[in-house]
Amino acid sequence: MEIDLTIDESVIRKPILVLVGYSGCGKTTFGARCNNPVFILTEDGCHAPVSKIPKKGIITKWEDVLAAVDYLLENDHGKETVVIDVLNQAEKLCKAYVLEHEFGGRVYPKAGKNNPPAYNEWGLGDKALEVEWCKLLNKLTRLRNEKDMFVVLLAHEGLHRQGNALGQDFLKVGGDMTRAAWNTTHRWADQVGYIQKNIVVGINEKEIKAKVRSTPVGKGEQRIIYFDGTAGRDCKSRDKHWMSDSFVFSYKNYVADYKANQIKHREKKGA
């Protein structure tokens, strides 16, 4: 092993981005507008004229998800962006693989002694799932580092119960995945953005209920992406991959905001 202790701050790798949002919010459109993308499809929702794995249909086995990333690692393909559409379905394939190969399809433990372990026994399934899930994350890290690719992972939104040592537990928006896989993914990613419509909540006192309406912008609706994590949403932007707290969601606005924050922090550092 060759060791080099010199410091080089000139190279900033492309970010690993996770986008979380409701169906139809524009996640796939964002991916299709990235530079020279290739989609790894576990859901039939991308109709844009872009490179796709598989060329027709969707991936239905966990082994094929890993094989798709291996192909991009091992071959000269010229692609600049890899998009997994969608991440939560890939996790379901991973879970099915773990259930079958690690637990022989056993979901619940059987009564009695000396029975083989089951997926839902003592959290064994989630632990095995996390180990297998990290194989994908590690391969995607290599894809970014070795092939200089922009990694974009699309996920449907879901709710996760958050423990609170100082009060009642509460729900937080994140990817629609098991808690173990989502927490691991969130820690690993450089950026996690949450997309939602800009809404206004009004209280109708007579009917004693809240009414939610979207705030229109022109003829459409304003979709906002958030990168500031709060008690209610799992968002972030890591050091060196800074993003504004929120802005109108589009690929063009994302690129502009990312570049602007890079310049701002360089100037701040040089001051």
Secondary structure, 3 states (H helix, E strand, C coil): CCCCCCCCCCCCCCCEEEEEECCCCCHHHHHHCCCCEEEEECCCCCCCCCEEECCCCCCCCHHHHHHHHHHHHHCCCCCCEEEEECHHHHHHHHHHHHHHHHHCCCCCCCCCCCCCCCCCCCCHHHHHHHHHHHHHHHHHHHHHHHHCCEEEEEEEEEEEEECCCCCCCEEEEEECCCHHHHHHHHHHCCEEEEEEECEEEEEECCCCEEEEEECEECCEECEEEECCCECCECCEECCCCCCCCEEECCHHHHHHHHHHHHHHHHHHHHC
